[in-house]
Amino acid sequence: MKQLNRSRTPLRTLLTMACMAALPAMADTLAFEDADGTPLTGIVRDGQGFSQGNYMVHGYAFEPSPGSLVGAVIDGGSNSGACVALACGAGNPTSYYAALNDGIVEIEHGTAGTAFRLQSFDASYIGNIYLGFQPVAGVLRVQGFRADHSTVWEDFELVGREQDTPGFDFTHFVTSANFAAQQFVTIDFFGFSCNTDGKCSAFDNLRGQFGIDNIALSAVSAVPEPSSWLTFGAGLLAIGRLARRRRPAAMPIGAAA
């Protein structure tokens, strides 16, 4: 964190800090339902988006391909045949977003420039119905972009399943205190698929698929934060609306947090 400018008077510094602390935080939970609670359903193609409360949700392909399938909103209570060829998320009877074919989920506030924080979400892996048991089926990366274009991320392991179970269990995830304190103007979610040897990769096999639901966000001021507050890694992935062609990203399972 940058040090306070010591040339300021103590009173001015205290007033500034008090004003920052008093900024309201407006909480929203993205549950992929209409305002009246009706579950959403339908497919999402590259570049398409829809509103959820005060936020916009877009689906993108890593290598832009207009019209390609990148996701769907699925009613977990019925599935409506959506998961016949896939083992989808289990234990979630409500609607959720399914990111398919290495699709990226991007979230922004509906009011341009408004920053927000991410506290928690529910997620599961989505994979082949013949995928056998392995402790970790995939990794979900959450990458946040600040107003100054700096970025940080956290990784979350998505548990595998037994071969005779209908799907991959949804798990509730809470971001770390440091990550939850960050103010982002855009957040992207994308998946890594893992093999039985524990090696995980993204954007190279169309198997970086996952379900996500109950995304807890809180809007704050649009004041950008210093890029030096956090460093979660090196070698950034340019993704989402700034996506360009990249080599497949790979990581050992031990690197997931």
N, C-alpha and C positions, 0 to 999 in steps of 0.2 A: 504494500500500500504506500502511496506517496505520503511523505511527511507534510504536516500542516505548515503553511507559510508563516514563519515566526515573526514576520513584519506586521502581521495583523494584530490588532489589539485583542486581548483575551475576551472582551465582551463580544466583539464581532464574530470571533471564532465560535463562541458558545451559541450565539444566535443562529449562525449558519448551521451548526450541528443540530440544534433544536428543530429548525425548519425542515431539515432533511428527514429527521426521525418522525416528524408529524405528517409526512406525506401519506395520503390514504392508500391502502392496498385493497383492491376489489377482487374478491375470490370468485373463481369460476371452476366448475368441473365439467370437462368435455366427456359426455356420456353417449354421444352419437344417437341422440334422440331429438325429436322436434320439441318446441317450447311447451307443448301440452303433454310431453312424455311418450309420444308415439315413437316406436323404434324406426330409425331410418334404414332403408335397404337400397341397394343399387351398386353398380360397378363404377369404378373411377379409372379414367384413362389419363395418360401422361398430360400434365398441365391443368387438369380439371380440379375444381375446388368447390367447397360448400362452407356455409357459416355454421358455427356452433357457439351460441351465446354471443359473447363479444369478440370472438376469434374467427379467423379463417383457417381452414384446413385444406391443404393442397396435396395432391399426389404427383410425384415426379419419377421419371426413369433416370438412372444414372447417366446413361448415354441417351440424350434426348431423342425420342421417337414418337412424335405426335400420333395419338390414337392407340398406342400400345396399352395393354392392361397393366395397371400398377397397383390396383387395390379394389376393395369392395367393402361396403358396410353390411355386416351379416347380423341377422337376428339370432342370437345364441339360443333362444328358446325353441326355435323351430329349424333353423339353418336353411329351410326351404330348398334343400337339395344342393346348397352352395358348396358343401364340403364332401361330395361323393367321392372325388378323386384325391382328396387330401385329408389328413388328420388335423383338424382345426383345434382351436382352443376349447378346453373342457372346463366345466365348473363355472361358466359364466352364462346365466340365463337371459341376459339382456343383450342389446345390440352392441357391437364393437366394430372397430376398423380393422380389416385384414390387409396388411401390406403384402403384395404378391409380386413374384418375378423380380426380386431385388428392388422393389419399389421403395421410394423415400417418402416419408410423411413429413410435411413441413407445416409449422404452425406460426402464425403471426397475429398480432392484435388487429381488430377491425379498424381501429383508428391509427392511421399511419404514424410511425415514430413512437408509439407508446411502448414502453418497456414492460416486461413482466418476469415473474419468477416461476420456477417449476418446483413443486414440493414432492409429488408422488404420482404413481400411475400403476395400472394393472397390465400385465403382458404375458403372452405365451408364445411358444414357437408354433409354426405351422409347417408341416412337412409331409413327406410321402407316407401313405398308409402302410407301406411295407418296412418303414424304418424301424429297426429293432431297438432294443434297450441300450441306452448310453446315458451316463449321468447328466451330461450337458449336450443339448441338441443344437443350441445356437447362442449367440451373444447379441444383445440389443445395445447399440451405441446411441447415446443421446448427446447431440452436439449443439451447443448454444452459441449464437453470434451476437455480440454486443454492438452498440451503435457506432463504435469506433472501428468496426470490422474485425476486431480480435475475436478469438474463439477458444472455447474449452469444451471438454467432453467427459462423460463417465460411461463405463460399460457395465452391463448387467447380464448375468448368466441366465439363460432360459433352460429350464430343466427338460430332460428327455422323458420318455414314456416307456411303459411296458408294451410289448408287441401286441398283446391281446386287449389293450385298453383303447377306447374310441378316439382319444385325442390327447393333446398336451395340456397339462394343467396351467390355468392362469395363476400368476403369482403377484402379490402386492409388493411394489418396490418403492422405497423412500430414498430420495437423493441425499447425498451427504450434506452436512451443514454448510460447507464452503460452496458447493454447487448451488444449493437452494438460496444462498444469499446473493447470487449473481443476478444482474438485470440484463435480460436479453431482449432483442427486437425480433429475433427469429430463432426457432428451435427445430432441428431436424432429427428424425428417428430413422435409423436404418439397421439392417440385420446382417449378421455373420452366420453362416452355417458351419457346423462342426462335424468332423468325422469321428470314427471310433478310436482314432489315435490321439484325439484331443487337439487336432489342428483345425483352426477356424479361418474362414476367408469370406470376403465380401465382394460383390459385384463381379463374380466370375462364373457362376453356375446357375443363376436364377433361383437359388434355394435359400437366399437370405430373406425368409418370409416370417412374419410374426403377426399376432393379434395384439391390439392395444385398446385400452378402455379406461374410463374414470381418470382422465388426466387432470390433476389438480394444479391450477395456475392462479396467480394473483398479479394483477396489473399494478404498476407503480409509476413513478415519474419517468420521463424520457431522458433523464440525465445520464449520460454515458459514464461508465466506470473505467478506472485506469486499467490498462491491459496487463499491468504487472501484478494484479491481485492474485491470480491463480496461474499455475502452469501444470496442466494435466498430461502433457506429453509433447512430443516433437513430431514434425512431419504432418502437416494438416491436410485433411481431405477437403477439397473444394467440391461441395455437393449442393443439392437442392437447385435453386434457380440459377446458381452460378456454376452448375455442373459442367465439366468438360471430360473428355476421354482420359481415363487413368488406367494404369495397370491394376490387376486385382489386388486388393489389400489383404494381407494375411497377418495372423497373430496366433501365438500359442495360447492355449486355454488358460494358463496361469496368469496371463496378462489382464484378464477380465476382473473387474472389481465388483 
